[in-house]
Amino acid sequence: MTIRHLRIFQTVCRQGSITRAAQALYMTQPAVSHAISELEQEAGCELFDRISRKIYLNETGKLFLEKASRVLEMYEELENGAQKLEEQATLRIGSNITIGYHWLPLIMEEFRAVCPEVPVQVSVAQAREITGQLLKHEIDLALIEGPMEQEELIRIPFSSYRLIPVCAPVCALAGREAELEEFLEYPLLLREPGSAIRDTFDSMLRVHNLTAKPAWTSVNSQVLIRAVEHNLGVSVLPDVLAESKIRGGTVAEVHIRKWRLANTNHLVYHKDKFLTAPMQSWIRVVKTMSKRAE
C-alpha cells in the first residue's frame, strides 16, 4: 500500500468512476483498475460495490476514505513543508571555553538576526571534548581553537589570538625580559590539560625539554587572572583577556625571549555532515566575522 494507491483511490472516490478518475490522473483505465485491486488486496477487504458495471463506495470504503484522506493531507503537508522543518530543527553548536566566552556571543547575535526562528543548543567544554562530540555526531558544528589532527574534520579559520605570559605588577618579572626557565620557577597558574591554551603551552615547553608543574589548575581563565592580580603566581592567558588587564594596570606582561605563542580559532564540522540551510547560514556568519577581523 503506497501513497500512489491512496491518491488513486481518493480520485476514484471523488470522480465516482474509474473512467473519469483515469482521465483526471492521465492514466489508462486498466492501470487505475489494477491499482484499486491491489489496494483492496492489501487492505484485505472490498472498498467498492460493483453493480451493473458501475462502482459504488461501500460503508467500509467510506471509513477507509476518511483515514486515507487524513494520511494524504499529512503527507502533502510534509512534502510541501520539508524545507521549513530545517528551520524548526535544533542546531547543535559546540564551543571550547575561550571561544565560548569571547566570540560565541557575537556569533550568536549575528546568527539570530539571520535565522531568528532556528532553535540553537550550545555545548561549551574543553577543546578535546568538543572535538569528540563532533566525531560522534553529537553536535553539528563546532568552534575550536588550536591544532587538530583528525582528517575527518573540515576546518575553517576565522580568528586568532596571542598567548601572553603575565604576572602581578609587583612581581620581579613585571615589564622586563626573562628566560623561559626563570618564568617556570614561579608558581604557575594554568588552564587545565586538554584546553587549547594549555596544550599549546605544553607543546612549546616540550620543544625546550621543559615541563610545567602548575600550582593552580583551572577551567576558568577569569579565576587565573584574579589569582595573578593577587600576586599568587604567573600565568599564560589569551590576549583578548590579558591586554585589557595590562592596560588597566592590574597585571603586567612578562617579556620572555623568543616567545611566540598563538592559537587559531576554527569553525569545524565533519566532512560527511549534510549541511542544512541554517548550518550554512551559521558558516556564513562566522566567515563574515573572519573578514571583519582582517
N, C-alpha and C positions, 0 to 999 in steps of 0.2 A: 504494500500500500504506500503510494508516494503522493507528494503534493500534486503531481500531474494528474493522478487518478482523482483526487479530490476536486481539482479545478474542473475537470471534465464532468464529473458527477454534478457539481454545482451548476454548471452551464446547462446541462440537460434538464435539470430541475427548473431552472429559470425559463428555458425556452419551451419546455413541455413536449419536446420532440427530439428524437435522435437526429433527424434530418436538419432541423433548424440549428441545433447545437453544433453539428458538423460545419455548417456554413459560418456560424459565429466564430468558431475556433480555427477555421481554414484547414479542416481535416476532412478525410473521407468518412462517409457514413460507416463503413465496416470498421475503421480504426476506432471510432467513438464507441461502437457497439462492443468491440473487443475489450476496450478499456473498462467499460461498465461491467462486463462479465468477469474480468479479472478482479475488479473491486469487490463484487458480490462474493466471489470465490474466497478471497482473503478475509472478508468480513464474516463469512460463514452463514449468510442469510440473504434472502431476496429483498432488494430495496424497491423494486418496481413490480406492479402487477401488469402483465402483458395480456391485453384483451383486444381481440379483433384487430391485431397488428398495430395496436397503439399501446403506449406505456403510461402507467399512472403511478405516481409516487404513493406507496402504501404507508401504513402507520409507522412501521419500522424505519422506512426510508425517511419519513419526516423527522423522526428523532435523530437519525444518522445525519441528516442535512443540517440540523441545528448545531450538532457538535462539529461537523466538518467546516461549517461557516466560521465558527469561532477559531478553529485551527488556522484556516486560511487568513482570517483577519490578523491573527497574531503573527503569522508568517510574513504577511505583507508589511506589517509594522517593523518587524525585524529586518526584512530585506531593504526597506526604504530608509530605515534609521540606523543602519550598521555603523555608518561613519560618525553619527552622533554619539554612539556608545564609547568611542575613543575618548571623548571629552568627559564622559562620566566615569571612566576607569581611573583608578588611583595611580598617580605617577609616583613611583618609589625611588627616592633620591638618597644616596649615601654620601657622607662627607666626613673627612677626618677633622680633628678638633680645631686646628688652627684655621683652616679654610672656613669651617663652620662658624667660627667667631668673627672673622674679619671680612670674608667675601660672600658667604652664603646669603645673609640677609639682603644684600644689594641685588643678588641674582634673583632671589625670590620676589622681591619688589618689582623688578622688571618683568618677570615671567607672569605675575598676576595681572599686569597691565595688558599683556598679550593674550593670555588664556585665563580669564577670571573665573571660569566655571570648572576648571580642571582641579580635582582634589589632589593634594600633594602630601605624601607621607615621607618624613625625613628621619634618617638614622645617622647620628653623629657618634663616631668612635675612633679608635686608632686606625691609622692607615692600613695596617695589616688586616685588621678585622673587616674593614670596608671592602678591601680587595677580595677577601674570602667570600663575603656576601655576594659580590658581583659574580664571582666564578661559580657560585652555587645558584645563581639566578634568583636570589632573594631580594635584590634591588634591580632597578632598570638602568640607572645612570649613576655615576659617582664623581665626586670631586676629591682628588687625591694629590698630595704633594710628594715630591721626592721621586727617586728612580723606581721603575717597575720592570721586572724581567719576564712577566707572563706573555707569551706570544699570542694567547687567545684574546688579549685586550687591545683595543684601539685607544690611543692616547692623543689628545689634542691639547697642547699647552695653551694656557690663557693668561697666566701672570707668573711672577716670580718674586722672591724676597731674599734679602741677605740675612745671614745669621751673625749676630753681633755679640761678642763677649762683653759682659758688663759686670760692674761691681758698685759698691756704695761710694759716694763722693769722698768719704773719709778714708777709704781703703788705700793702702800704699800703691796699688796698681792703677789708681784712677788717673786717666789722662796721660799716661806715659807708655813708652814702648816696653814690652816684656817678651820673654821667650815663652813658648807653649808650656815647657816643663815647669816654669815658675807659676804660670796660671793654675796648673793642676795641683800645686802644693796647697792651694786654698780650698776650704770646704766647697765642694761642688754641689750646686742646686740645679738639678737637671730634670728634663722631661723623662717619662717612663720608657723603658725599652719597648720597641715596636712602634713608637711615634716616629714620624719622618724626621723631626728635628734631632731626636736622639740618635737615630740610625745614621744620619749624615755626619753628626759629630763623632760618633764612634768609628765610622769608616775613615774619617780623617786621622783619628788617633792611631788606627791600625797601620796606616801608611808610615807613621813615625815610630812604630813599635811601642806605642803607649796604650795605656788602659785607664778608663775613667772609673774612679771609686767614689760615687756620689754620697754626700752626707744627707741630702734630701732627694727624694724622687716624687714627682707629682704629675698627674694628668692635666693639670691646670696651670698654664703659664702665668696667670694672674697671681697665683699663690707664690710662684717663684720670684716674680718681680717684687712682690711685697717683702719677701724674705731678704732679697738683695737690698732693698731700701733700708732695712734694719741692720745692714752690715753682718748678716749671718753667713755670708759666703758669696761666691761668684756664680754667674750663670751664662748660658748661651741662649739668646732669645731672638725671635724674628724682628726685623727692623720695623715692621708695622706696629709693634708693641714697644720696642725699646726706644725708638727715636723720640717719641713724644715724652717719655720719661727723662731722656737725656736733656731735651730742651727745657723741661721743667726743673731740672737740677736735682731730681730725687735719686737718679742713678748716673753713673759715669761709664763711658766706653773704655775698654781696655784695648790698647793698640798692640796686638800681637804680631810679631814679624811674620810675613808671608801668609797671613790669614786670608783665605779666600773661600768662604763657605756660603753657599746659596742653595735654595731649593726652588724647583719649578713646579707650579701648580698645573694639574692636568684635569681635563674633562675625560672620563674614561667610560667605555662600555664594551660589552662582549662583541666580538666580531660577528657572531652568528645571531645577534639580537635583532629582531624586527623592530624598526623604529617607527612608532606611531606618529601621527601629526603632532600631538603635544610633546613627544620626545624630541622631534625635530625642532620644534619651537624653542625648547629648553636649550638645545645645542646652539641655535642661532643667537639666543640671548647671551650665552657665555662667550661665543665668538665675538659678538659686538663689544662686550666688555673688554676683551683682549685687544681689539683695535683701538679702543679709547685709551688703554694703558700705554699703547705705543706712542 
